[in-house]
Amino acid sequence: MNVSLGKAWERYVAEQVESGLFNNASEVVRDALRRQQEHLIKLEALQADLRRGRESVEAGRVSRAGPEDIIEKAKSRKPAA
């Protein structure tokens, strides 16, 4: 596979290799792709959580508790043994 990065990205990749963090350009690109994949997985999970939250609100499953109520409830719980 051949990929054209452009001069700015080529310089960046070369700097990463020169820094000693990576052995070669392929490692830099693989690391970048892995990080992008992880980011997209987290983004999809966040979007699913937001969708579930919106569905809960639309279905009327909404708590009217404020921050103080939540803190008091947490304080009143017995610690796990």
C-alpha positions in Angstrom: 0.0 0.0 0.0 1.3 3.4 -0.9 0.1 6.5 0.9 0.8 10.1 0.1 1.0 12.2 3.3 2.2 15.5 2.0 5.3 17.4 3.1 4.0 18.5 6.5 3.0 15.0 7.6 6.1 13.5 6.1 8.2 15.9 8.3 6.1 15.0 11.3 6.6 11.2 10.8 10.3 11.7 10.2 10.5 13.7 13.5 8.7 11.0 15.4 11.2 8.4 14.1 14.2 10.7 14.8 12.9 11.2 18.4 13.4 7.5 19.0 9.8 6.8 19.9 9.3 4.7 16.7 11.7 2.6 14.7 10.3 3.5 11.3 7.6 5.4 9.5 5.3 2.3 9.4 5.2 2.2 13.2 4.2 5.9 13.3 1.3 5.4 10.9 0.1 2.2 12.6 0.1 3.9 15.9 -1.9 6.8 14.5 -4.4 4.5 12.9 -4.8 2.5 16.2 -5.4 5.7 18.1 -7.9 6.9 15.6 -9.7 3.5 15.8 -9.8 3.7 19.6 -11.1 7.3 19.4 -13.9 6.3 17.1 -14.9 3.3 19.3 -15.1 5.7 22.3 -17.1 8.2 20.2 -19.6 5.5 19.1 -20.0 4.4 22.8 -20.6 8.0 23.8 -23.2 8.5 21.0 -25.0 5.3 22.1 -25.1 6.6 25.7 -26.5 9.9 24.6 -29.1 8.2 22.5 -30.2 6.0 25.5 -30.3 9.1 27.7 -32.5 11.0 25.2 -34.8 7.9 24.9 -35.1 7.8 28.7 -36.0 11.5 28.9 -38.5 11.1 26.0 -40.1 8.1 27.9 -40.4 10.2 31.0 -37.8 8.3 33.0 -36.2 11.4 34.5 -34.9 12.0 38.0 -35.8 15.3 39.6 -33.0 14.9 42.2 -30.5 17.8 42.4 -26.8 17.5 43.2 -27.5 17.9 46.9 -30.0 15.1 46.9 -27.6 12.8 45.1 -24.7 13.6 47.5 -27.0 13.0 50.6 -28.1 9.7 49.2 -24.5 8.6 48.6 -23.5 9.6 52.1 -26.4 7.7 53.6 -25.3 4.4 51.9 -23.6 1.9 54.1 -20.1 1.0 53.0 -19.7 -2.4 51.4 -18.2 -5.0 53.8 
